[in-house]
Amino acid sequence: MAQNVSATGRTTVDQLREQASVVGQDVQELGRIAKSCASEGLHQGREKVEVWEKQMEDKVREKPMQAILIAAGIGCVLGFLLARR
């Protein structure tokens, strides 16, 4: 009877080790997938920022006085808001 319980215990431990190994492999795969998704998101974000930057440069070149006035207006508003603190 004692040998039967010991064998059952070893079988359970072996099953748990095998399940832990499978879970570990799944976690590693999820980590690789998450890394890939984050990398792709970062790449897409950079592309969007580069496009936006190019558009802003073009608009400033087309209308430099308007760009200066807008920047001055934003600076005045921020200065007013920060001075109120």
C-alpha positions in Angstrom: 0.0 0.0 0.0 2.8 2.4 0.9 4.5 1.7 -2.5 1.2 2.5 -4.3 0.9 5.9 -2.5 4.5 6.7 -3.2 4.1 5.8 -6.9 0.9 7.9 -7.1 2.7 10.8 -5.5 5.6 10.6 -8.0 3.1 10.4 -10.9 1.3 13.5 -9.7 4.6 15.4 -9.2 5.7 14.3 -12.7 2.4 15.5 -14.2 2.7 18.8 -12.4 6.2 19.3 -13.7 5.1 18.5 -17.2 2.2 21.0 -16.9 4.5 23.6 -15.5 6.8 23.1 -18.4 3.9 23.6 -20.9 2.8 26.7 -19.0 6.3 28.1 -19.1 6.5 27.5 -22.9 3.1 29.2 -23.3 4.3 32.2 -21.3 7.5 32.5 -23.4 5.4 32.4 -26.6 3.1 35.1 -25.3 6.1 37.2 -24.4 7.4 36.9 -28.0 4.0 37.8 -29.4 3.7 40.8 -27.1 7.2 42.0 -28.0 6.4 41.7 -31.7 3.1 43.6 -31.3 4.9 46.4 -29.3 7.6 46.6 -31.9 5.1 46.9 -34.7 3.1 49.5 -32.8 6.2 51.5 -32.2 7.1 51.3 -35.9 3.7 52.5 -37.0 3.8 55.3 -34.4 7.1 56.5 -35.7 5.8 56.5 -39.3 2.8 58.6 -38.3 4.9 61.1 -36.4 7.3 61.4 -39.4 4.3 62.1 -41.7 2.9 64.6 -39.3 6.2 66.3 -38.9 6.6 66.6 -42.7 3.1 68.1 -43.0 3.9 70.6 -40.3 7.1 71.6 -42.0 5.3 72.1 -45.3 2.6 74.3 -43.7 5.2 76.4 -41.9 7.1 76.9 -45.2 3.8 77.8 -47.0 2.7 80.3 -44.4 5.6 81.4 -42.1 3.8 84.5 -40.7 0.7 82.5 -39.7 3.0 79.9 -38.0 4.8 82.6 -36.1 1.5 84.2 -34.9 0.1 80.8 -33.9 3.2 80.0 -31.9 3.2 83.4 -30.3 -0.5 83.0 -29.4 0.1 79.6 -27.8 3.1 81.0 -25.9 1.0 83.8 -24.5 -1.8 81.5 -23.4 0.7 79.1 -21.7 2.4 82.0 -20.1 -0.9 83.4 -18.8 -1.9 80.0 -17.4 1.4 79.3 -15.8 1.6 82.8 -14.2 -1.8 82.3 -12.5 -0.3 79.5 -10.3 
